[in-house]
Amino acid sequence: MSVQELFSDAELKSIQEIASRYEEPGSALMPLLHYVQQIRGYLGEDEMAFIADFLGITRVRAYEVATYYTLYYTKPRGRHTIQVCRNLSCTLAGAEGIVDFLKKELEIEVGGTTADGMFSLVEVECIGSCDKAPAIMIDGDHHGPVTPESLREILNTYRGKP
């Protein structure tokens, strides 16, 4: 796929501007992955290959970074991504029950997206909300401690958001 098919002129200009902020080109990898995900919704193989080539790093390196961090998505996601913390504090406080509830309520498995494209469900190692365990994060918003009852209300607020 050609660069012109992947990105508009304005997007390419933004990519160049982001990369120009870094003395070492490879240091722009994460910001560029974030930018491309922001405009595309996820990081496809073509987009990761372009970023790697643009920065002069291996394509494997771009893929490694994109698949290591939970903030990057290599598959299309729902409009809202629910991240359930599965670290020790949340696990001891009932994260497994929260995951089971969400799977049943949303009729999806972990890693899946609802049929209407509204929600994706993922488990993550930590969201930094140990004091609010069990905790979840939806689109960067922290919620916790959560219960099945509070989750119903939380999900309803996101159902009304674009």
Secondary structure, 3 states (H helix, E strand, C coil): CCHHHHCCHHHHHHHHHHHHCCCCHHHHHHHHHHHHHHHHCCCCHHHHHHHHHHHCCCHHHHHHHHHHCCCCCCCCCCCEEEEEECCHHHHHHCHHHHHHHHHHHHCCCCCCECCCCCEEEEEECCCCCHHHCCCEEECCEEECCCCHHHHHHHHHHHHCCC
